[in-house]
Amino acid sequence: MRTGVTPGELVSDEAILAAVAAEAGWMEELLIRLVEAPTVLGAEEAGQTVMEEAFLGCGLETRSVRLDGRALRDAEGASPFTWDVEDKRNVVADWPTGDGAAGGGRSLILNGHIDVVPPAAEELWTHPPFRVVRDGDWMYGRGAGDMKAGLAAMTGAVRALVRAGYAPAADVQLQSVVEEECTGHGALQCLLDGARADGCVITEPHPDHITVAQVGVLWFHIDIAGVPAHAARASRLGFNAIDAAVEVLAALRRHEARLNEDPPPPFDAFEHPINLNPGMISGGDWPSTVAATCTLSSRIGLYPGQDPEEACAGVEAAVAEAVAASPRLAEHPPRVRYDGFSCEGSVVDKGEPLVQTLSGAYGRLHGERPAVEATTATTDARHFIRMGIPAVCFGPRGEGIHGIDERVSLRSVVESAQVLGLFVRDWCGLVPGRKE
Amino acid sequence: MRTGVTPGELVSDEAILAAVAAEAGWMEELLIRLVEAPTVLGAEEAGQTVMEEAFLGCGLETRSVRLDGRALRDAEGASPFTWDVEDKRNVVADWPTGDGAAGGGRSLILNGHIDVVPPAAEELWTHPPFRVVRDGDWMYGRGAGDMKAGLAAMTGAVRALVRAGYAPAADVQLQSVVEEECTGHGALQCLLDGARADGCVITEPHPDHITVAQVGVLWFHIDIAGVPAHAARASRLGFNAIDAAVEVLAALRRHEARLNEDPPPPFDAFEHPINLNPGMISGGDWPSTVAATCTLSSRIGLYPGQDPEEACAGVEAAVAEAVAASPRLAEHPPRVRYDGFSCEGSVVDKGEPLVQTLSGAYGRLHGERPAVEATTATTDARHFIRMGIPAVCFGPRGEGIHGIDERVSLRSVVESAQVLGLFVRDWCGLVPGRKE
């Protein structure tokens, strides 16, 4: 605390926990509306409209932070992208400081992303992925866990405090951002727009732990050319691009194995921290034609401290290894393209006040402190950290993230919101809200 | 010759060769129109309209033989199919016998297919695949060789004889059929419609040889299920359907190797007669999601005498081999579907009068007899052979069949038509055409 308001003085734990618990129904309703908005890449706006209404429902004013493709392309920490972003916006709400807050408390960004990954295979879901189904404590749907529950929790926590008559002693900004799942350019645009704070909590589905370190991620797309011919003469005249993709993938798997041989801390805690994922493949146009082309789109992790350029070089070396082993591949060298994530890993020190304060808030609700962990995924935290803003992830309990029958524990949504309520008090300070 | 007209008596070689050569420009014009009609599966009608006009331009009456999905599904020799065929037709022209033809000559079907395979990779073509480009003797375009040149040659041969005042001494039917590249159901429908003859020549791009034996072909589609998860946890939680497809393909390649170990005659003339072709692959929906599904569509050959059911069993055994070697695959056994070709191989005896007569006609133009060969592909010939009608393939010189920059030699189109003109005389007999 820099000055002024003493945390905990004005508001008791019990008052905060009760105020947030009273918003359980509101958070659940918000979550249903969010999940039923199928906010895959390019279709984020349906969810942003819901978030705009939710922020208004907290008594906050909202504004749009529109994505600016040109500014993003020039920005440090940006990833390459080939799609149009001009119609996209983040929705931001500034929660104004209250009476007697001058100079007091630490400012905060609460951040969540509205975009979701596609359903993976809709036919494998028990219920349609964008229709909410409840079963006891679980709510099912794509994005329920990752991370609309987090958006509902952070918004519910703020709403509870506002309705109880409190305001923060330092600026709090709520951000509902786009494109976390492919570039992080929603969060980056907020920073380009001037967002700054003493700390940032991203309410990703990281339950019962605070995430302080994350890998970087590289997306790469390999276009492989074959020599098409009639299948009847495949072995004499043709060179099948699908077979060639298998050779390239084998070389990439060898590269992945090498990267996992001796992980640096804190990633030595993982058996296999760097995951290569051949996420999409598409090749050929007729069963009786030797496949002329095959495109393999993959994701691979990189350790903090490693430049994404190095990761690109590693991928290209693996492809070159496949080419060196195959005269036919050498005749038509595969082309590596970058589109989407090309981002560094990041680490926040466990001793940071942000981590300690959030950990303490968690401990006051749960009786013990949460684990402090690393993740083998990336999150928008890196953009804040790059700007010198400590950022961690903490949020509700989701399962089936990027999988089938994704779900979130509704109790964990309320509990996450309660922890956030305590944390806002402890980090920012709470003062009486201004009378209009 | 059974009776009546003695072949060669009425018309000299020279007269036929000159009459057909005079149609070279007409054939080329027809071929341009045919190639520029992009008659891929489902879009055949644009080409059938051209063929209808071409048959009318020979002074023949035409009729449509519409595909009947229900009848085809029940027919012997049919392949499974999941698409709609009710709007498709073959275009047929009957060339009526002439004066004094009663009981004379042997009847004939001249058959070609209007459908073409897709361009494999349009961006690899020097010129757009459905825009004709001429370079010296070569005409470029998808379908130029396979087999619109054959349609032009057979039609040009008949037009030349009609315009010279001749008619056959036995029934001749010209057939422009659909779906040769996926089921052969166009040709099969003509047979269900009652088409019969003493022999059939299919003007496929089989230059300087007569094809008397062919493999069967099986198309099969393998749906492989993975366990999607976040790529960050791929190695712990996920099972990637693209990796699984690689395992299945490896087992299929081992199956293919076994099939090529000891080929029966006449396929022992080939180093590798049975080609497995993984022609199309599609899997996954997001680079950072472990692929939930992957579908591999392949083609494999089978030897004459082998039932397509056996080929299915062989494929399924190969898939089972992959499953047995992979506990993760065993949890989600791949599903094999059949859609498209499921057809037997076929053989015509080299001593058949049809082969000898066509060989003789070729020899009269070229000074030596053509090779008599087997092919590692299938053609519509099998449907005629199954009905007891000897059927062979012979036609123009095409290159890049099912490949890039497909082309056909225009001189070979004229020469093929000349051979067909001589052959019609020798097989059917020629008599004066009827005066209207």
Interface residues (C-beta under 8 A of the other chain):
Chain A: V117 P118 P119 A120 A121 L124 D146 E181 V215 V217 W219 A225 V227 P228 A229 H230 A231 A232 R233 A234 S235 R236 L237 G238 N240 I242 D243 A245 V246 L249 E271 H272 N275 L276 N277 P278 G279 M280 I281 S282 G283 G284 D285 W286 P287 S288 T289 V290 A291 A292 T293 C294 L296 S297 S298 R299 G301 G340 F341 T375 T376 A377 T378 I401 H402 G403 I404
Chain B: V117 P118 P119 A120 A121 L124 D146 E181 V215 V217 W219 A225 V227 P228 A229 H230 A231 A232 R233 A234 S235 R236 L237 G238 N240 I242 D243 A245 V246 L249 E271 H272 N275 L276 N277 P278 G279 M280 I281 S282 G283 G284 D285 W286 P287 S288 T289 V290 A291 A292 T293 C294 L296 S297 S298 R299 G301 G340 F341 T375 T376 A377 T378 I401 H402 G403 I404
